[in-house]
């Protein structure tokens, strides 16, 4: 019998591209930078990830769905997309439109941080929007994250202990995401996040910083999570990295803001550069007895 020699086919050439990872953030553009897209972009920069942003709200006003689509198309035409964070999106039509756009992406690592509540814990979306998130966006999500208050509002059951958090995670998992995280930072005592992937649970804890209860901590957590997923980390490792990034960002809160202070994702970088101790020259108008303006008061053009 003749011998048959099997010659393996040559493997196709692999192009190795050296570039920064890219994370795209959907959400509100807060002009102060306390939260929303500006804070997300700083969180990505702190992890050496390039951020692209798609505004869905401008100073509290919703952006039309066609403008959101145009912004995403501009991003897609300009750069690869390694991960996406979907924050506050707007009405049901916008949620459906964004879901359709994201479904067309090749392999988005999608983090859904729905932002159903405002910083005081009050609802800021309708039941119809919640239903649209669950029907259209959660089936696409690699990770969906809610805090215990959002979980209680979603399912009408208390999340005061691990059992309640796990039940909420299981119900969200049934909507289609690969991983569900129920964060415990709004509970009293030691903050513990519960992670569920359909096969088991993981608990992530950290020490609470006494006296620091700043809003928008969850936004920084999910922004760092998306950045780490864009860099190629697996979900558990990315969650650990995001959890570890929160406390330094809290401790380095931006206290120059009039009220309230805000979590600062770039705090470690500012401290390393000595920026927090650098003097800032602030012009102070000279006191005048006559209350009038002198020619020298006006800067030269």
C-alpha positions as CSV (number, residue, x, y, z in Angstrom):
1,X,0.0,0.0,0.0
2,X,1.4,3.4,-0.9
3,X,2.4,5.7,1.9
4,X,0.4,8.9,2.0
5,X,2.4,11.9,3.3
6,X,0.3,14.6,4.9
7,X,1.9,18.0,4.4
8,X,0.4,20.6,6.7
9,X,-0.7,23.8,5.0
10,X,1.2,26.9,5.7
11,X,-0.3,29.0,8.4
12,X,-1.5,32.4,7.1
13,X,0.7,35.3,8.0
14,X,-0.2,37.1,11.2
15,X,0.2,40.8,11.4
16,X,1.2,42.1,14.8
17,X,0.0,45.6,15.3
18,X,1.3,47.7,18.1
19,X,-1.2,50.3,19.2
20,X,-3.1,51.5,22.2
21,X,-6.3,49.7,23.0
22,X,-9.5,51.6,22.3
23,X,-12.6,51.8,24.5
24,X,-15.7,53.6,23.4
25,X,-18.0,55.2,26.0
26,X,-21.7,56.0,25.6
27,X,-23.1,58.3,28.1
28,X,-23.8,61.8,29.4
29,X,-21.4,64.7,28.8
30,X,-21.2,66.5,32.2
31,X,-19.6,69.8,31.5
32,X,-18.0,69.8,35.0
33,X,-16.3,66.5,34.4
34,X,-17.5,65.1,37.8
35,X,-19.1,62.1,36.0
36,X,-20.0,60.8,32.6
37,X,-17.9,60.9,29.5
38,X,-15.1,63.2,30.8
39,X,-14.6,61.1,33.9
40,X,-14.7,57.9,31.7
41,X,-12.0,59.3,29.4
42,X,-9.8,60.1,32.4
43,X,-10.3,56.6,33.8
44,X,-9.3,55.1,30.4
45,X,-6.2,57.3,30.2
46,X,-5.2,56.2,33.7
47,X,-5.1,52.6,32.3
48,X,-3.2,53.6,29.1
49,X,-6.2,53.1,26.9
50,X,-7.4,55.5,24.2
51,X,-11.0,56.6,24.8
52,X,-13.6,57.6,22.2
53,X,-16.9,59.0,23.3
54,X,-20.4,59.0,22.0
55,X,-22.6,61.6,23.9
56,X,-26.1,60.6,24.6
57,X,-27.0,63.5,26.9
58,X,-25.6,67.0,26.8
59,X,-25.9,68.9,30.1
60,X,-29.0,66.8,30.9
61,X,-30.7,67.0,27.5
62,X,-31.0,63.8,25.4
63,X,-29.1,63.7,22.1
64,X,-31.3,62.6,19.1
65,X,-30.8,58.9,18.1
66,X,-29.6,59.9,14.6
67,X,-26.8,62.1,16.0
68,X,-25.7,59.2,18.3
69,X,-25.5,56.9,15.3
70,X,-23.5,59.5,13.3
71,X,-21.1,59.8,16.2
72,X,-20.6,56.1,16.5
73,X,-20.1,55.8,12.7
74,X,-17.4,58.5,12.9
75,X,-15.6,56.5,15.6
76,X,-15.9,53.2,13.6
77,X,-14.5,54.9,10.5
78,X,-11.5,56.3,12.5
79,X,-10.3,53.5,14.8
80,X,-10.8,49.9,15.8
81,X,-13.1,49.2,18.8
82,X,-11.8,46.9,21.5
83,X,-14.5,47.4,24.1
84,X,-17.6,49.5,24.8
85,X,-19.2,50.9,27.9
86,X,-22.9,51.7,27.5
87,X,-24.0,54.1,30.2
88,X,-27.1,56.3,30.2
89,X,-28.7,56.2,26.8
90,X,-32.1,58.0,26.8
91,X,-35.4,56.8,25.6
92,X,-36.5,53.4,24.3
93,X,-35.9,54.3,20.7
94,X,-32.3,55.3,21.5
95,X,-31.7,52.1,23.5
96,X,-33.0,50.0,20.5
97,X,-30.9,52.0,18.0
98,X,-27.7,51.7,20.0
99,X,-28.3,48.0,20.5
100,X,-28.7,47.5,16.7
101,X,-25.4,49.5,16.1
102,X,-23.5,47.5,18.7
103,X,-24.8,44.2,17.4
104,X,-23.2,45.0,14.0
105,X,-19.8,45.3,15.6
106,X,-17.5,42.2,15.1
107,X,-16.7,41.3,18.7
108,X,-17.5,44.1,21.1
109,X,-16.6,43.5,24.7
110,X,-19.7,45.3,26.0
111,X,-20.1,46.6,29.5
112,X,-23.6,47.8,30.4
113,X,-23.8,50.3,33.2
114,X,-27.5,51.4,32.8
115,X,-27.5,54.2,35.3
116,X,-31.2,53.7,36.2
117,X,-30.7,55.9,39.3
118,X,-29.2,59.4,39.8
119,X,-26.5,60.1,42.4
120,X,-29.1,60.4,45.2
121,X,-30.6,57.0,44.4
122,X,-33.7,58.3,42.7
123,X,-35.1,56.8,39.5
124,X,-34.2,58.8,36.4
125,X,-35.6,56.5,33.7
126,X,-39.1,55.1,33.0
127,X,-40.1,51.4,33.3
128,X,-40.3,51.3,29.5
129,X,-36.6,52.3,29.3
130,X,-35.7,49.6,31.8
131,X,-37.6,47.1,29.8
132,X,-35.8,48.2,26.6
133,X,-32.4,47.7,28.3
134,X,-33.3,44.2,29.3
135,X,-34.8,43.2,26.0
136,X,-32.3,44.8,23.6
137,X,-29.0,45.6,25.3
138,X,-28.4,43.0,28.0
139,X,-28.4,40.0,25.5
140,X,-25.4,41.7,23.9
141,X,-23.5,42.4,27.1
142,X,-20.3,40.7,28.2
143,X,-20.8,42.3,31.6
144,X,-23.8,44.1,33.1
145,X,-23.4,45.9,36.4
146,X,-26.1,47.3,38.8
147,X,-25.8,48.4,42.4
148,X,-28.0,47.0,45.1
149,X,-30.4,49.9,45.0
150,X,-30.9,49.4,41.3
151,X,-31.4,45.7,41.8
152,X,-34.1,46.3,44.4
153,X,-35.9,48.8,42.1
154,X,-35.6,46.3,39.2
155,X,-37.1,43.3,41.0
156,X,-38.9,44.7,44.0
157,X,-36.9,42.6,46.4
158,X,-34.4,43.7,49.1
159,X,-30.7,43.1,48.4
160,X,-29.6,43.5,52.0
161,X,-27.5,40.3,52.0
162,X,-25.7,37.9,49.8
163,X,-28.8,35.9,49.1
164,X,-30.7,38.9,47.8
165,X,-27.8,40.0,45.6
166,X,-27.4,36.5,44.2
167,X,-31.1,36.3,43.3
168,X,-30.9,39.6,41.5
169,X,-27.8,38.5,39.6
170,X,-29.5,35.3,38.5
171,X,-32.6,37.2,37.3
172,X,-30.4,39.6,35.3
173,X,-28.4,36.7,33.9
174,X,-31.6,35.2,32.5
175,X,-31.7,38.4,30.3
176,X,-28.7,37.2,28.3
177,X,-25.4,38.8,29.6
178,X,-22.4,36.6,30.0
179,X,-21.5,38.0,33.4
180,X,-23.5,39.9,36.0
181,X,-22.1,42.1,38.8
182,X,-24.2,43.4,41.7
183,X,-22.1,46.0,43.5
184,X,-22.5,46.5,47.3
185,X,-20.9,49.9,47.8
186,X,-24.3,51.4,48.7
187,X,-24.8,48.9,51.5
188,X,-23.6,49.7,55.0
189,X,-20.5,47.9,56.3
190,X,-17.8,46.2,54.3
191,X,-18.5,46.7,50.5
192,X,-18.6,43.4,48.6
193,X,-19.5,43.0,44.9
194,X,-21.1,39.7,43.8
195,X,-20.2,38.3,40.4
196,X,-22.2,35.6,38.7
197,X,-21.6,33.8,35.4
198,X,-24.2,31.1,35.4
199,X,-21.9,28.5,36.9
200,X,-20.7,30.0,40.1
201,X,-20.1,33.2,42.0
202,X,-17.1,35.4,42.9
203,X,-17.0,38.0,45.6
204,X,-14.8,41.0,45.4
205,X,-14.3,43.2,48.5
206,X,-12.2,46.2,49.4
207,X,-11.7,48.4,52.5
208,X,-14.1,51.3,52.7
209,X,-12.3,54.7,53.1
210,X,-13.8,56.3,56.3
211,X,-15.6,59.6,55.5
212,X,-15.6,59.2,51.7
213,X,-19.0,58.5,50.2
214,X,-18.6,60.3,46.8
215,X,-21.2,59.9,44.0
216,X,-20.3,58.4,40.6
217,X,-17.9,55.8,42.1
218,X,-19.6,53.1,40.1
219,X,-19.0,55.1,36.9
220,X,-15.3,55.1,37.4
221,X,-15.4,51.3,38.3
222,X,-17.2,50.5,35.0
223,X,-15.0,52.8,32.9
224,X,-11.8,51.1,34.2
225,X,-13.5,47.7,33.6
226,X,-14.1,48.6,30.0
227,X,-10.6,49.9,29.6
228,X,-9.1,46.7,31.0
229,X,-11.3,44.5,28.8
230,X,-10.1,46.6,25.8
231,X,-6.5,45.7,26.8
232,X,-7.4,42.0,26.6
233,X,-7.9,41.0,30.2
234,X,-10.4,38.3,31.0
235,X,-13.5,39.4,33.0
236,X,-12.4,38.3,36.5
237,X,-9.0,40.0,36.1
238,X,-10.5,43.1,34.7
239,X,-13.0,43.3,37.6
240,X,-10.1,42.9,40.1
241,X,-8.2,45.7,38.4
242,X,-11.3,48.0,38.3
243,X,-12.0,47.3,42.0
244,X,-8.4,48.1,42.9
245,X,-8.6,51.4,41.0
246,X,-11.5,52.8,42.9
247,X,-10.1,53.6,46.3
248,X,-7.0,55.5,45.1
249,X,-9.4,57.5,42.8
250,X,-11.6,58.2,45.8
251,X,-8.7,59.2,48.0
252,X,-7.4,61.6,45.4
253,X,-10.8,63.2,44.9
254,X,-10.9,66.6,43.1
255,X,-11.5,68.9,46.0
256,X,-11.2,72.2,44.0
257,X,-14.8,71.7,42.9
258,X,-17.2,73.9,44.8
259,X,-19.6,71.1,45.7
260,X,-19.4,68.2,46.0
261,X,-15.8,66.8,45.5
262,X,-15.6,64.3,42.7
263,X,-13.8,61.0,42.3
264,X,-10.6,61.5,40.3
265,X,-9.3,58.5,38.2
266,X,-6.0,60.3,37.4
267,X,-5.2,61.1,41.0
268,X,-2.1,58.8,41.1
269,X,-0.7,60.4,38.0
270,X,-1.4,63.9,39.3
271,X,0.4,63.1,42.5
272,X,3.4,61.5,40.7
273,X,3.8,64.7,38.7
274,X,3.4,66.9,41.8
275,X,0.5,68.7,40.3
276,X,-1.6,68.7,43.5
277,X,1.2,70.7,45.2
278,X,1.9,73.0,42.2
279,X,0.9,76.6,42.7
280,X,-1.8,78.1,40.5
281,X,-1.7,81.8,39.7
282,X,-5.2,83.2,40.2
283,X,-5.7,86.8,39.2
284,X,-7.3,88.8,42.0
285,X,-8.8,92.2,41.0
286,X,-7.4,95.1,43.0
287,X,-9.8,96.8,45.5
288,X,-10.9,100.2,44.3
289,X,-12.6,102.8,46.4
290,X,-14.6,104.4,43.6
291,X,-16.0,101.1,42.2
292,X,-15.1,102.1,38.7
293,X,-13.1,100.4,36.0
294,X,-9.7,101.7,35.1
295,X,-8.2,101.3,31.7
296,X,-5.5,98.9,33.1
297,X,-8.2,96.5,34.3
298,X,-8.9,95.1,30.9
299,X,-6.4,92.7,29.4
300,X,-4.7,93.6,26.2
301,X,-6.3,91.9,23.1
